[in-house]
Amino acid sequence: MQIILASASPRRQQLLELIDLDFDIMVSEVEEDNAKDVLPEELAMAHAIDKAIDVSKRVSGNAVVIGADTIVVVDGKVFGKPKDYNEAVRMLTVLAGRDHIVISGVAVAKGGEVVSGFSTTTVTFRPLSQIEIERYVATGEPMDKAGAYAIQGRGALLVESITGCYNNVVGLPLVRLSELLRQIGVDLL
Ligand SMILES: Cc1cn([C@H]2C[C@H](O)[C@@H](COP(=O)(O)OP(=O)(O)OP(=O)(O)O)O2)c(=O)[nH]c1=O
């Protein structure tokens, strides 16, 4: 059975390689709107569903398409990918010295059928000085990451602790994905 990852994210590709999955990549054209007035979990799942369906429409009905979306939530506000240097600095200034939540929505589409779920991880940042934040943003690493950091990169230097799934923070909750794949008849183990 052909499995397609509907994502341009190299992190998601690496996570699927980690579990030895044989898959192709097709990038979805979906625009994300983080300003929608719905629960953050619903938002992440809706984006994941949109990405999976968008690609599913372009492939054979037998192909299994995986879509995902990762957001950071703090004080009820959703942080997606920062638009520029200043927004990245602003996001990290809010996240410094406290807890936030990372939610990844994940969806699996096959033919007309779609199943979806999400995973939630609490991440605690250590306190950060303004100069540390500015130096980190200047590395460029935050620019294509939700919440303006990468736990799998230099951003590891910001993270005091996490509660929940690590891979969820990197962009794809593998356990949740395996449950969804099982629902549509694909067993990873
Ligand atoms: C919090 C966090 C996010 N991220 C990344 C995962 C996602 O790639 C990105 C959030 O953006 P997304 O919109 O979820 O994904 P994307 O635009 O990179 O890829 P696509 O829509 O094509 O699937 O943030 C990390 O790599 N590390 C982290 O610690």
The ligand as a MOL file (V3000), in Angstrom:
LIG
                    3D

  0  0  0     0  0            999 V3000
M  V30 BEGIN CTAB
M  V30 COUNTS 29 30 0 0 0
M  V30 BEGIN ATOM
M  V30 1 C 7.7040 23.3760 18.5900 0
M  V30 2 C 8.4680 22.8320 17.4130 0
M  V30 3 C 7.9690 22.9080 16.1190 0
M  V30 4 N 8.6710 22.4170 15.0650 0
M  V30 5 C 8.1720 22.5000 13.6900 0
M  V30 6 C 7.3370 21.2970 13.2250 0
M  V30 7 C 6.6210 21.8420 12.0040 0
M  V30 8 O 7.4500 21.5920 10.8520 0
M  V30 9 C 6.5680 23.3510 12.2730 0
M  V30 10 C 5.1450 23.8240 12.4310 0
M  V30 11 O 4.6250 24.1100 11.1760 0
M  V30 12 P 3.4610 23.2910 10.4780 0
M  V30 13 O 2.5800 24.2840 9.8260 0
M  V30 14 O 2.8560 22.2980 11.4330 0
M  V30 15 O 4.2150 22.4310 9.3660 0
M  V30 16 P 5.1440 22.8940 8.1720 0
M  V30 17 O 4.6490 24.1830 7.5630 0
M  V30 18 O 6.5810 22.8790 8.6420 0
M  V30 19 O 5.0000 21.6870 7.1380 0
M  V30 20 P 3.6620 21.1690 6.3670 0
M  V30 21 O 2.5430 22.1470 6.6210 0
M  V30 22 O 4.0540 21.0910 4.9270 0
M  V30 23 O 3.4050 19.8120 6.9620 0
M  V30 24 O 7.2870 23.5860 13.4930 0
M  V30 25 C 9.9180 21.8130 15.2670 0
M  V30 26 O 10.5660 21.3760 14.3040 0
M  V30 27 N 10.4120 21.7220 16.5440 0
M  V30 28 C 9.7580 22.1920 17.6280 0
M  V30 29 O 10.2840 22.0830 18.7570 0
M  V30 END ATOM
M  V30 BEGIN BOND
M  V30 1 1 1 2
M  V30 2 2 2 3
M  V30 3 1 2 28
M  V30 4 1 3 4
M  V30 5 1 4 5
M  V30 6 1 4 25
M  V30 7 1 5 6
M  V30 8 1 5 24
M  V30 9 1 6 7
M  V30 10 1 7 8
M  V30 11 1 7 9
M  V30 12 1 9 10
M  V30 13 1 9 24
M  V30 14 1 10 11
M  V30 15 1 11 12
M  V30 16 2 12 13
M  V30 17 1 12 14
M  V30 18 1 12 15
M  V30 19 1 15 16
M  V30 20 2 16 17
M  V30 21 1 16 18
M  V30 22 1 16 19
M  V30 23 1 19 20
M  V30 24 2 20 21
M  V30 25 1 20 22
M  V30 26 1 20 23
M  V30 27 2 25 26
M  V30 28 1 25 27
M  V30 29 1 27 28
M  V30 30 2 28 29
M  V30 END BOND
M  V30 END CTAB
M  END
